[in-house]
Amino acid sequence: MNDLNEMVNECKEKFFSLTEHTFLQKYIQKPEIDEDKLRFIYTMLSEQVPENDIKDFALASTLVDAALNTHEKVSLNKINSDYVKKNRQLTVLAGDYFSSLYYYLLANAGQMSMIRLFSISIQEINEHKMNIYQNENLTFEAVHRDICSIESAILQNIAEHFQLANWKRVISEFFFLKRLIFERSQWLEGSSILPIVRALIHDQMKIKREHSSNLTDDEVLKLINEKINEGKERIEKLLEDPLFQHDVIMKQMDLLFSPLNHSEKVAEEG
């Protein structure tokens, strides 16, 4: 675990050394790095791929995430000042810059097949994002499929590329569950309803339509918690496979659930 943390920190340091730009930092937010994704990449590839290649793939995936997340933040509001205009332009350029860096990194390492894999993954992610943006009445099953790809298509495709099929399901379920827990926290804070929670409400309202009654907050929270528990149980069942390194992934599960457990404890005490 210590070696894994060192590799994660090394990747983060390389990422920020590549992307740090004082002028950009005046206008755009510092990119966030999903350490869980890095741990999955290092863990599943550790016995299949040379260490230097793993480091390249981890850094490339981080750059792609940064590019996609940065483009997500491009404002669509009416431009009412030079600052807003410059912010929008630089946000687009920053996303393009991060994307060019992943391509340069893999091309410089001679990883042509991985460039194709990342390119296909980006296309897949964008297609699933468009599906969610264009349709607010998707079922939970449809949203589950879209979010699994949006949150982890790159890692799933890496697993498939290296014939690690058993990892695909664990990756898919873990990062969907992570997104669901995030949406739960946003819903509890009163933020706008996000795709998974909206789909849960939509499906339940179709069942209750004959009663013509809206869902209460307690009913919505119960639905979310049921899906979280189901997701956790599915992952734990998958981890019974001896091929997986339980200590690493179970540690990630503990970290994923620690904020959730804390909030439930506070609610109970309240």
Buried (B, 14 or more C-beta within 10 A) or exposed (E): EEEBEEBBEBBBEBBEEBBEEEEBEEBBEEBEBBBBBBBBBBBBBBEEBEEEBBBBBBBBBBBBBBBBBBBEBBEEEEEEEEEBEEBBEBBBBBBEBBBEBBBEBBEEBEBEEBBEBBEEBBEBBBEBBEBBEEEEEBEBEBBBBBBBBBBBBBBBBBBEEBEBEBBBBBBBBBBBBBBBBBBBEBBEEEEEBBBBBBBBBBBBBEEEEEEEEEBEEEBBBEBBBEBBEEBBEBBEEBBEEEEBBEEBBBBBBEEBBEEBEEBEEEEEEE
